[in-house]
């Protein structure tokens, strides 16, 4: 058994990590207390859950922890990461602390200073479908954002195949409320969200640079708008573009079939058939469907994931499996 730790286990992504890892046959889970004053949910009598230890590099070393998950805000991840790395503990960070390439880019989109340029440069972006080989040897893995996961899995194959026309690529993205995290907010309270639907962070959403970095699109060609769905979980993105060199929906689907042949967590739909959120909730799958109109060249791709699984905890476990030499799909299928 390999020992792993979770920091931020009380949040939605951290709780999802605990749920997945408790059924993983190859790991022993430790919950690492970063905020000992935080309130726990009530548990049934006789159920204690995984052991709890202090959140420190010393405690990680004492318990033989090989990898730690940071389900924490970016500033907390930046505070904790250097000490864990110095102690020889691999870090899988679920925040945005290490997703971008330069401090200037981070400052522009996160509106905060980043003082660890060396770690920004070292961090491997944890999207296994694109960077599997790099993840396997990494000590710092930056788990992708939920929106960019769905967007990049849909867009990058189109860029690589050269089938995007010169028009704007529009990504109309919708997410369940758990994507905003557990911290109380007026905008995400039940009475504000239920029977409602809203757009947010127009033109300056912090996930945009992740899509640009890993899809190959230039910023002037990409328009992204996020919307808040009145439901718990799931992301569905509808991507509109004008195709080039494509004659049929079958041609478009073939682009994805070639790119994702053998990928365990990408599922494709027959032309004209589209995934929905129910198909991916509580799974680590990304489901993709295509539609194409030959007379106009208009194409639509729909990409759906669970924001807490393939968009967060599930992908983090996928990365852990790769980094620790375990079967990539363990505990996820």
C-alpha positions in Angstrom: 0.0 0.0 0.0 1.3 3.5 -0.9 0.4 6.3 1.5 -1.1 9.4 0.2 -2.5 12.6 1.9 -5.4 14.9 1.2 -5.2 18.6 2.2 -8.5 20.4 1.9 -10.6 17.2 2.4 -13.6 19.1 3.7 -14.2 20.9 0.4 -16.2 19.4 -2.5 -13.1 18.3 -4.5 -11.4 17.0 -1.4 -14.4 15.0 -0.3 -14.6 13.5 -3.8 -10.9 12.6 -3.6 -11.6 10.8 -0.3 -14.5 8.9 -1.8 -12.5 7.7 -4.8 -9.3 6.9 -2.9 -11.1 4.8 -0.2 -11.9 2.3 -2.9 -8.4 2.3 -4.4 -6.7 -1.0 -3.6 -3.2 0.4 -3.9 -3.2 3.3 -1.5 -3.6 4.2 2.2 -5.3 7.6 2.7 -4.4 10.1 5.3 -6.4 13.3 5.9 -4.1 16.2 6.6 -5.4 18.9 8.9 -4.7 22.3 7.5 -7.5 24.0 9.4 -8.1 22.1 12.6 -10.8 24.6 13.6 -13.0 23.8 10.7 -16.3 22.0 11.3 -16.8 18.4 10.1 -20.0 16.9 8.8 -21.6 14.5 11.3 -20.6 10.9 10.8 -22.5 7.7 11.8 -21.4 6.1 15.0 -18.6 3.6 14.5 -17.4 5.3 11.3 -14.1 7.2 11.9 -12.9 7.5 8.3 -9.2 7.7 7.3 -6.6 8.6 9.9 -5.9 12.3 10.4 -2.4 13.8 10.7 -1.0 17.4 10.8 -0.6 19.2 7.5 3.2 19.4 7.4 6.1 18.0 5.5 7.4 16.4 8.7 4.2 14.5 9.3 4.2 13.4 5.7 7.7 12.1 6.0 6.9 10.4 9.3 3.9 8.5 7.8 5.8 7.6 4.6 3.5 9.6 2.4 4.5 9.4 -1.3 2.1 12.0 -2.7 -0.2 14.7 -1.4 -3.3 16.2 -3.0 -3.8 19.9 -2.4 -7.5 20.7 -2.8 -6.9 24.2 -1.5 -7.0 27.8 -2.8 -4.0 28.9 -4.9 -2.4 30.9 -2.2 -2.5 27.9 0.2 -1.1 25.6 -2.4 1.8 28.0 -3.0 2.4 28.2 0.8 2.5 24.4 1.2 4.1 23.0 -2.0 7.8 23.9 -1.5 8.1 22.1 1.8 6.4 19.0 0.5 8.6 18.9 -2.5 11.7 19.4 -0.4 10.7 16.4 1.7 10.5 14.2 -1.4 6.7 14.1 -1.5 5.0 14.4 -4.9 2.4 17.2 -5.1 -0.8 17.0 -7.1 -2.3 20.5 -6.9 -6.0 21.0 -7.7 -5.9 24.8 -7.5 -4.8 27.1 -10.2 -1.5 27.9 -8.5 0.7 26.2 -11.1 -1.4 25.9 -14.2 0.0 28.9 -16.1 3.5 29.4 -17.4 4.7 32.8 -16.1 4.1 35.0 -13.1 2.9 37.8 -15.5 0.2 35.6 -17.0 -0.8 34.4 -13.5 -1.1 38.0 -12.3 -3.2 39.1 -15.3 -5.8 36.3 -14.9 -5.7 35.6 -11.1 -5.2 39.3 -10.1 -2.5 38.2 -7.6 1.3 38.0 -7.5 3.1 34.7 -8.0 6.4 34.4 -6.4 7.5 30.9 -7.4 8.5 31.2 -11.1 10.8 28.1 -10.8 7.8 25.9 -9.7 5.6 27.4 -12.4 8.2 26.3 -15.0 8.6 22.9 -13.4 4.9 22.0 -13.0 3.5 19.4 -15.4 0.0 20.1 -16.6 -2.0 17.1 -15.6 -4.1 16.3 -18.6 -3.1 12.7 -19.2 -4.6 12.5 -22.7 -2.0 15.0 -23.8 0.9 14.8 -21.3 0.9 11.2 -20.0 4.6 10.6 -20.4 5.6 13.8 -18.6 3.2 13.2 -15.7 4.7 9.8 -15.1 8.0 11.4 -14.1 6.8 14.5 -12.4 7.1 15.6 -8.8 4.7 18.6 -9.2 1.5 18.0 -11.2 -0.9 20.9 -11.8 -4.4 19.4 -12.1 -6.3 21.2 -14.9 -9.3 23.3 -14.3 -12.7 21.8 -15.0 -13.7 24.0 -17.8 -10.4 23.7 -19.6 -10.5 19.9 -19.3 -13.7 19.7 -21.3 -12.7 22.5 -23.7 -9.2 21.2 -24.5 -10.2 17.6 -25.0 -12.7 18.9 -27.6 -10.7 21.7 -29.2 -7.0 20.5 -29.4 -7.7 17.6 -31.8 -9.3 20.1 -34.2 -6.3 22.4 -34.0 -3.9 19.5 -34.5 -5.8 18.2 -37.5 -6.0 21.7 -39.1 -9.8 21.6 -39.5 -10.6 24.9 -37.8 -11.6 27.7 -40.2 -10.6 31.3 -39.7 -13.7 32.3 -37.8 -14.1 32.8 -34.1 -14.3 29.6 -32.0 -17.0 30.1 -29.4 -17.2 28.0 -26.3 -20.5 28.2 -24.5 -19.9 26.5 -21.1 -22.2 25.6 -18.3 -21.3 24.2 -14.9 -23.1 22.9 -11.8 -22.8 25.0 -8.6 -20.2 22.7 -6.9 -17.6 24.2 -9.3 -17.7 27.4 -7.2 -16.5 25.5 -4.1 -18.0 25.0 -0.6 -17.2 28.5 0.8 -20.6 30.3 1.4 -21.5 33.0 -1.1 -24.6 35.0 -1.9 -24.2 34.1 -5.6 -24.2 30.4 -5.0 -26.7 30.1 -2.2 -29.7 27.9 -2.8 -32.3 30.6 -3.1 -30.1 32.5 -5.6 -29.3 29.5 -7.8 -32.5 27.4 -7.9 -34.8 28.3 -10.8 -32.2 30.6 -12.1 -29.5 30.7 -14.8 -26.7 33.2 -15.1 -23.5 34.0 -17.0 -20.4 35.2 -15.1 -16.7 36.3 -15.6 -17.4 37.4 -19.1 -14.2 38.0 -21.2 -11.9 37.5 -18.1 -12.5 34.0 -16.8 -9.3 32.7 -15.2 -9.6 29.4 -17.1 -9.3 31.0 -20.5 -5.4 31.0 -20.6 -5.4 27.3 -19.8 -7.4 26.6 -22.9 -5.2 28.9 -25.0 -2.0 27.2 -23.6 -3.0 23.7 -24.3 -5.3 23.9 -27.3 -3.1 25.9 -29.6 -5.7 28.6 -30.2 -4.7 32.3 -30.1 -6.6 34.6 -27.8 -8.3 36.7 -30.5 -9.8 33.6 -32.0 -11.4 32.2 -28.8 -14.5 33.4 -27.0 -15.4 31.7 -23.8 -18.5 32.4 -21.6 -19.2 30.4 -18.4 -22.7 29.9 -17.0 -24.0 28.7 -13.7 -26.5 25.8 -13.8 -29.0 25.3 -11.0 -27.7 21.8 -10.2 -25.0 20.2 -8.1 -22.5 18.9 -10.6 -21.5 18.5 -14.3 -20.1 20.6 -17.1 -21.5 20.8 -20.6 -19.7 22.9 -23.2 -21.1 23.6 -26.7 -18.3 24.6 -29.1 -19.2 26.4 -32.3 -16.8 26.9 -35.3 -16.5 26.9 -39.0 -14.8 23.8 -40.3 -12.2 23.6 -43.0 -11.5 20.6 -45.1 -14.4 18.6 -43.6 -17.1 17.2 -45.8 -19.3 15.3 -43.4 -19.9 14.7 -39.7 -18.2 11.4 -40.1 -15.0 13.2 -41.2 -15.2 15.3 -38.1 -15.8 12.3 -35.8 -12.8 10.6 -37.4 -10.5 13.4 -36.2 -11.5 12.4 -32.6 -11.3 8.7 -33.3 -7.7 9.0 -34.5 -6.7 11.2 -31.6 -8.4 9.3 -28.8 -8.0 5.7 -30.0 -7.3 3.6 -26.9 -8.0 6.4 -24.4 -9.9 4.9 -21.4 -11.7 8.1 -20.4 -12.8 9.7 -23.7 -16.1 8.4 -25.2 -17.4 9.4 -28.6 -20.9 9.5 -29.9 -22.3 8.7 -33.3 -22.7 11.8 -35.5 -25.7 13.9 -34.5 -26.0 12.2 -31.1 -25.0 14.4 -28.2 -23.9 13.6 -24.6 -25.7 15.1 -21.6 -24.7 15.6 -18.0 -26.5 12.5 -16.7 -24.2 10.3 -18.9 -21.0 11.6 -17.1 -22.0 12.5 -13.6 -19.9 10.7 -10.9 -17.6 9.3 -13.7 -14.2 10.2 -14.9 -15.3 10.2 -18.6 -15.3 13.0 -21.1 -18.1 12.4 -23.6 -17.9 14.2 -27.0 -20.5 14.5 -29.7 -20.4 16.2 -33.1 -22.7 17.8 -35.7 -21.8 19.3 -39.1 -23.7 21.2 -41.7 -22.0 20.7 -45.1 -23.7 23.6 -47.0 -22.4 26.2 -44.6 -19.4 24.5 -43.0 -20.8 25.1 -39.5 -19.8 22.6 -36.9 -20.8 22.0 -33.3 -19.0 19.9 -30.8 -20.5 19.1 -27.4 -18.1 18.1 -24.6 -19.4 16.9 -21.2 -17.7 16.0 -17.9 -18.4 15.8 -14.2 -16.6 18.9 -12.8 -15.8 17.1 -9.5 -14.4 14.0 -11.1 -12.8 14.3 -14.6 -12.7 18.1 -13.8 -11.0 17.7 -10.4 -10.7 14.7 -8.1 -11.0 11.8 -10.7 -8.4 13.4 -12.9 -6.1 14.0 -9.9 -6.3 10.3 -9.1 -5.6 9.5 -12.7 -2.5 11.6 -12.4 -1.5 10.0 -9.1 -1.8 6.6 -10.7 0.6 7.6 -13.5 3.0 9.4 -11.2 3.2 6.4 -8.7 3.4 3.7 -11.4 -0.1 2.3 -10.7 -2.6 1.3 -13.3 -4.0 4.5 -14.8 -7.6 3.5 -14.5 -7.4 2.1 -10.9 -10.4 3.2 -8.8 -11.9 5.1 -11.7 -13.7 2.5 -13.8 
